[in-house]
Amino acid sequence: MKANAISTLSGGINIGTTTNVTVSIQRFFASGINLSLGTTTIQATSFKNDNGVTLSANGLPTSPTYGYYNVYVNGLLQPGGSVTLSSNQVQISGSALLNTSVQVMVVNFGGTASTSTATNNLSVATTIST
């Protein structure tokens, strides 16, 4: 006797993914800065953080891989090509200004974590005939 089996697969697999992004925002302030015509270099030690603590010689963050930084002079956003940020200094190219304030804001979207969950909704129906 010979038996024939036919199986039918139906349904699907649902996958849900949740991604959490950790955003870090750092702000730094310097006042009484004299900007000269051309490029002015402001050392990290001229800046204070939000808690009023003076930064160390390499206390500024560098430009984040997944983020951005903005520099403001007297509250005005500076064009990207006129500013360079490194851990030990900020360089600003532009006009001469005396006794001005400079603010640096660094936004980093660097911390991410994703989790995926798969739900199996598959079913198999088998028919056997002889």
DRENGU-949613 format. One record per atom (N, C-alpha, C, O): x, y, z. Coordinates in Angstrom, 3 decimals, m for minus. Layout:
<rs>
        u        v        w
        X        Y        Z
...
</rs>
This chain:
<rs>
        u        v        w
    0.834   m1.161    0.000
    0.000    0.000    0.000
    0.893    1.242    0.000
    1.879    1.328    0.732
    0.525    2.161   m0.815
    1.285    3.391   m0.971
    0.444    4.546   m0.436
   m0.747    4.653   m0.724
    1.105    5.424    0.366
    0.416    6.592    0.916
    1.018    7.861    0.314
    2.224    7.945    0.082
    0.176    8.818    0.074
    0.577   10.114   m0.458
    0.297   11.164    0.617
   m0.801   11.201    1.173
    1.282   12.020    0.915
    1.076   13.079    1.916
    1.294   14.437    1.246
    2.293   14.643    0.557
    0.366   15.345    1.450
    0.474   16.714    0.931
    0.345   17.654    2.129
   m0.644   17.635    2.861
    1.384   18.479    2.302
    1.372   19.442    3.405
    1.242   20.849    2.849
    1.855   21.191    1.838
    0.440   21.660    3.520
    0.250   23.056    3.139
    0.668   23.937    4.313
    0.179   23.779    5.432
    1.570   24.857    4.040
    2.059   25.796    5.042
    1.349   27.118    4.829
    1.287   27.621    3.707
    0.809   27.687    5.906
    0.142   28.985    5.777
    0.504   29.858    6.978
    0.981   29.371    8.003
    0.267   31.138    6.825
    0.567   32.098    7.899
    1.798   32.904    7.571
    2.172   33.051    6.408
    2.418   33.421    8.598
    3.593   34.248    8.392
    4.335   34.465    9.702
    3.919   33.992   10.760
    5.417   35.173    9.610
    6.208   35.533   10.786
    6.197   37.055   10.875
    6.614   37.741    9.942
    5.723   37.572   11.990
    5.708   39.013   12.225
    6.912   39.383   13.075
    7.194   38.742   14.087
    7.616   40.424   12.652
    8.789   40.889   13.392
    8.569   42.346   13.777
    8.315   43.197   12.924
    8.668   42.616   15.060
    8.565   43.987   15.568
    9.910   44.427   16.119
   10.539   43.691   16.879
   10.355   45.612   15.747
   11.651   46.131   16.199
   11.437   47.448   16.927
   10.712   48.327   16.461
   12.084   47.564   18.081
   12.066   48.802   18.859
   13.488   49.329   18.936
   14.407   48.599   19.307
   13.669   50.591   18.588
   14.990   51.219   18.657
   14.925   52.404   19.602
   14.066   53.274   19.465
   15.833   52.432   20.554
   15.945   53.554   21.491
   17.217   54.324   21.168
   18.294   53.743   21.035
   17.078   55.639   21.043
   18.218   56.511   20.765
   18.470   57.368   21.994
   17.563   58.031   22.496
   19.703   57.349   22.472
   20.087   58.179   23.609
   20.681   59.471   23.071
   21.671   59.454   22.339
   20.072   60.585   23.437
   20.533   61.893   22.993
   21.279   62.556   24.148
   20.777   62.629   25.270
   22.466   63.030   23.859
   23.279   63.737   24.846
   23.472   65.168   24.360
   23.918   65.388   23.234
   23.137   66.147   25.211
   23.315   67.559   24.852
   24.253   68.190   25.880
   24.009   68.132   27.086
   25.322   68.789   25.382
   26.275   69.477   26.241
   26.360   70.931   25.801
   26.358   71.234   24.608
   26.436   71.834   26.791
   26.541   73.267   26.483
   27.706   73.861   27.267
   27.974   73.476   28.405
   28.390   74.807   26.628
   29.556   75.439   27.238
   29.502   76.929   26.953
   29.043   77.348   25.891
   29.973   77.730   27.904
   29.839   79.177   27.831
   31.174   79.848   28.143
   31.889   79.436   29.056
   31.499   80.884   27.375
   32.675   81.711   27.639
   32.252   83.166   27.482
   31.531   83.507   26.545
   32.693   84.016   28.388
   32.344   85.442   28.290
   33.608   86.275   28.373
   34.658   85.800   28.807
   33.492   87.529   27.950
   34.641   88.428   27.944
   35.668   88.073   26.884
   36.854   88.362   27.043
   35.227   87.454   25.816
   36.129   87.007   24.745
   36.297   88.133   23.723
   35.322   88.763   23.315
   37.536   88.375   23.318
   37.827   89.347   22.265
   38.133   88.586   20.978
   39.130   87.869   20.888
   37.268   88.752   19.990
   37.475   88.128   18.688
   38.231   89.085   17.788
   37.857   90.251   17.658
   39.283   88.600   17.174
   40.058   89.458   16.277
   39.627   89.217   14.833
   38.999   88.206   14.520
   39.966   90.145   13.978
   39.674   90.001   12.554
   40.455   88.797   12.037
   41.651   88.674   12.302
   39.804   87.932   11.318
   40.444   86.696   10.868
   39.990   85.549   11.746
   38.791   85.372   11.958
   40.928   84.766   12.262
   40.602   83.595   13.080
   41.039   83.809   14.527
   42.173   84.206   14.792
   40.134   83.545   15.446
   40.427   83.616   16.875
   40.355   82.214   17.461
   39.420   81.466   17.177
   41.337   81.857   18.276
   41.360   80.571   18.961
   40.996   80.796   20.415
   41.615   81.605   21.106
   39.978   80.066   20.877
   39.534   80.167   22.266
   39.826   78.820   22.926
   39.272   77.795   22.527
   40.683   78.826   23.922
   41.080   77.599   24.609
   39.916   77.017   25.410
   39.041   77.753   25.868
   39.909   75.702   25.574
   38.860   75.007   26.335
   38.751   75.560   27.750
   37.653   75.607   28.305
   39.859   75.976   28.342
   39.866   76.486   29.723
   39.126   77.825   29.857
   38.902   78.292   30.973
   38.748   78.441   28.740
   37.959   79.682   28.779
   36.471   79.399   28.960
   35.695   80.315   29.230
   36.067   78.131   28.813
   34.652   77.764   28.849
   34.269   77.164   30.198
   35.088   76.562   30.893
   32.996   77.349   30.543
   32.382   76.713   31.708
   31.215   75.873   31.221
   30.604   76.172   30.196
   30.911   74.813   31.974
   29.765   73.980   31.620
   28.497   74.530   32.284
   28.541   75.588   32.912
   27.379   73.828   32.150
   26.108   74.286   32.729
   26.156   74.431   34.243
   25.364   75.176   34.820
   27.085   73.721   34.896
   27.207   73.798   36.350
   28.180   74.877   36.800
   28.439   75.026   37.995
   28.725   75.640   35.835
   29.646   76.718   36.176
   31.065   76.252   36.423
   31.892   77.020   36.915
   31.361   75.002   36.089
   32.702   74.444   36.290
   33.563   74.745   35.064
   33.160   74.478   33.932
   34.753   75.303   35.302
   35.684   75.606   34.217
   36.238   74.306   33.642
   36.599   73.386   34.377
   36.297   74.253   32.319
   36.768   73.046   31.639
   38.276   72.889   31.763
   39.003   73.869   31.923
   38.733   71.651   31.689
   40.164   71.362   31.663
   40.710   71.673   30.267
   39.957   72.043   29.366
   42.010   71.520   30.100
   42.673   71.868   28.833
   42.106   71.103   27.638
   42.096   71.635   26.528
   41.640   69.885   27.831
   41.041   69.103   26.743
   39.598   68.759   27.082
   39.130   67.662   26.776
   38.893   69.690   27.711
   37.564   69.420   28.240
   36.400   69.579   27.287
   35.272   69.231   27.636
   36.642   70.095   26.096
   35.555   70.221   25.122
   35.355   68.899   24.390
   36.325   68.195   24.113
   34.112   68.555   24.074
   33.905   67.359   23.253
   34.275   67.664   21.803
   34.230   68.816   21.371
   34.634   66.639   21.068
   34.872   66.825   19.641
   33.547   66.661   18.906
   32.541   66.271   19.499
   33.556   66.955   17.638
   32.340   66.825   16.838
   31.899   65.366   16.838
   32.678   64.490   16.461
   30.655   65.085   17.257
   30.218   63.688   17.336
   30.011   63.067   15.950
   29.669   63.755   14.989
   30.225   61.768   15.874
   30.014   61.042   14.620
   28.545   61.091   14.219
   28.220   61.295   13.050
   27.660   60.904   15.197
   26.218   60.926   14.946
   25.614   62.093   15.708
   24.964   61.900   16.735
   25.824   63.276   15.219
   25.304   64.462   15.879
   25.838   65.713   15.210
   26.243   65.696   14.048
   25.831   66.795   15.965
   26.291   68.065   15.419
   26.662   69.000   16.557
   26.383   68.724   17.723
   27.296   70.110   16.200
   27.553   71.160   17.182
   27.231   72.505   16.568
   27.353   72.706   15.359
   26.817   73.425   17.428
   26.547   74.798   17.027
   27.370   75.725   17.909
   27.571   75.455   19.093
   27.840   76.810   17.327
   28.566   77.835   18.076
   27.843   79.159   17.863
   27.491   79.530   16.743
   27.636   79.855   18.970
   26.942   81.140   18.955
   27.891   82.210   19.475
   28.601   81.996   20.458
   27.902   83.357   18.816
   28.645   84.525   19.285
   27.618   85.601   19.582
   26.868   86.015   18.697
   27.585   86.053   20.827
   26.569   87.017   21.277
   25.159   86.541   20.932
   24.296   87.345   20.579
   24.930   85.237   21.034
   23.607   84.670   20.787
   23.278   84.421   19.332
   22.185   83.942   19.029
   24.192   84.733   18.411
   23.939   84.527   16.981
   24.662   83.279   16.498
   25.871   83.138   16.686
   23.912   82.371   15.873
   24.474   81.133   15.338
   25.499   81.465   14.260
   25.238   82.270   13.366
   26.664   80.836   14.354
   27.739   81.073   13.389
   27.661   80.061   12.253
   27.306   78.906   12.486
   27.984   80.469   11.034
   27.970   79.535    9.907
   28.957   78.390   10.133
   30.031   78.585   10.702
   28.580   77.196    9.682
   29.396   76.012    9.906
   30.826   76.128    9.410
   31.739   75.635   10.072
   31.044   76.748    8.296
   32.390   76.857    7.747
   33.288   77.829    8.475
   34.488   77.879    8.207
   32.731   78.605    9.395
   33.540   79.605   10.094
   33.981   79.148   11.481
   34.629   79.907   12.202
   33.635   77.910   11.867
   33.912   77.423   13.214
   34.532   76.035   13.155
   34.120   75.193   12.357
   35.530   75.804   14.010
   36.134   74.478   14.163
   36.173   74.146   15.648
   36.595   74.961   16.469
   35.724   72.933   15.983
   35.694   72.482   17.377
   36.660   71.314   17.551
   36.646   70.366   16.765
   37.492   71.387   18.574
   38.331   70.256   18.972
   38.278   70.165   20.494
   37.689   71.029   21.144
   38.879   69.141   21.062
   38.791   68.942   22.511
   39.487   70.048   23.295
   39.139   70.287   24.452
   40.454   70.724   22.698
   41.195   71.746   23.437
   40.902   73.183   23.017
   41.414   74.116   23.637
   40.082   73.384   21.968
   39.832   74.765   21.543
   38.666   74.881   20.570
   38.202   73.902   19.986
   38.214   76.123   20.423
   37.241   76.498   19.404
   37.905   77.585   18.567
   38.445   78.547   19.113
   37.867   77.439   17.252
   38.382   78.472   16.371
   37.217   79.096   15.626
   36.380   78.400   15.052
   37.177   80.434   15.645
   36.109   81.176   14.979
   36.741   82.160   14.009
   37.612   82.945   14.384
   36.291   82.112   12.755
   36.758   83.064   11.747
   35.665   84.096   11.529
   34.488   83.753   11.417
   36.052   85.342   11.471
   35.053   86.378   11.224
   35.538   87.749   11.614
   36.727   88.056   11.526
   34.608   88.569   12.046
   34.861   89.971   12.367
   35.434   90.130   13.770
   35.363   89.226   14.603
   35.996   91.295   13.999
   36.523   91.626   15.315
   35.380   92.061   16.223
   34.568   92.908   15.849
   35.323   91.482   17.406
   34.339   91.850   18.429
   35.040   91.854   19.776
   35.832   90.959   20.074
   34.748   92.860   20.587
   35.360   92.952   21.901
   34.366   92.559   22.979
   33.170   92.828   22.868
   34.876   91.920   24.023
   34.100   91.571   25.213
   32.785   90.874   24.856
   31.710   91.300   25.279
   32.884   89.827   24.094
   31.706   89.121   23.604
   31.537   87.782   24.328
   32.433   87.340   25.046
   30.404   87.156   24.137
   30.172   85.830   24.717
   30.118   84.798   23.596
   29.665   85.082   22.487
   30.594   83.588   23.915
   30.607   82.487   22.954
   29.980   81.283   23.645
   30.341   80.933   24.769
   29.034   80.656   22.951
   28.385   79.463   23.481
   28.583   78.326   22.479
   28.516   78.526   21.267
   28.830   77.129   23.015
   28.990   75.926   22.201
   27.946   74.922   22.665
   27.814   74.669   23.863
   27.204   74.348   21.724
   26.229   73.312   22.048
   26.550   72.099   21.177
   26.631   72.198   19.952
   26.732   70.944   21.842
   27.058   69.702   21.136
   25.917   68.715   21.374
   25.581   68.409   22.518
   25.328   68.223   20.292
   24.230   67.258   20.355
   24.731   65.950   19.761
   25.199   65.909   18.623
   24.625   64.874   20.551
   25.133   63.575   20.125
   24.008   62.547   20.165
   23.372   62.355   21.201
   23.768   61.894   19.044
   22.772   60.827   18.939
   23.469   59.468   18.937
   23.006   58.540   18.274
   24.560   59.341   19.660
   25.430   58.184   19.579
   24.947   56.908   20.216
   25.295   55.831   19.733
   24.169   56.967   21.265
   23.779   55.739   21.947
   22.485   55.174   21.398
   21.419   55.753   21.608
   22.560   54.054   20.700
   21.361   53.414   20.167
   21.338   51.945   20.566
   22.380   51.299   20.681
   20.140   51.434   20.773
   19.955   50.008   21.061
   18.655   49.565   20.415
   17.630   50.234   20.540
   18.702   48.436   19.723
   17.512   47.904   19.055
   17.242   46.485   19.532
   18.162   45.700   19.760
   15.967   46.177   19.677
   15.558   44.809   19.984
   14.456   44.416   19.012
   13.579   45.217   18.687
   14.515   43.167   18.555
   13.504   42.652   17.633
   12.846   41.425   18.252
   13.497   40.603   18.898
   11.541   41.325   18.037
   10.776   40.185   18.527
   10.035   39.566   17.345
    9.334   40.254   16.603
   10.203   38.252   17.186
    9.534   37.538   16.092
    8.377   36.729   16.666
    8.532   36.040   17.674
    7.207   36.817   16.016
    6.031   36.030   16.394
    5.695   35.100   15.238
    5.435   35.537   14.117
    5.708   33.815   15.537
    5.456   32.790   14.531
    3.953   32.535   14.449
    3.346   32.088   15.422
    3.354   32.815   13.304
    1.936   32.542   13.054
    1.781   31.499   11.952
    0.840   31.553   11.161
    2.704   30.558   11.911
    2.690   29.539   10.864
    1.850   28.343   11.317
    1.805   27.994   12.496
    1.189   27.731   10.334
    0.483   26.471   10.609
    0.673   25.545    9.428
    0.816   25.984    8.287
    0.671   24.264    9.719
    0.866   23.256    8.692
   m0.344   22.323    8.706
   m0.726   21.800    9.753
   m0.934   22.125    7.541
   m2.028   21.159    7.396
   m1.550   20.057    6.459
   m1.103   20.334    5.346
   m1.644   18.815    6.906
   m1.191   17.673    6.098
   m2.373   16.744    5.801
   m3.133   16.370    6.694
   m2.503   16.388    4.532
   m3.538   15.449    4.105
   m2.838   14.189    3.604
   m1.958   14.246    2.745
   m3.249   13.054    4.161
   m2.663   11.777    3.753
   m3.744   10.979    3.029
   m4.844   10.776    3.542
   m3.403   10.540    1.844
   m4.360    9.699    1.076
   m3.684    8.371    0.745
   m2.475    8.291    0.527
   m4.513    7.345    0.719
   m3.982    6.012    0.410
   m4.516    5.507   m0.903
   m4.176    4.401   m1.324
</rs>
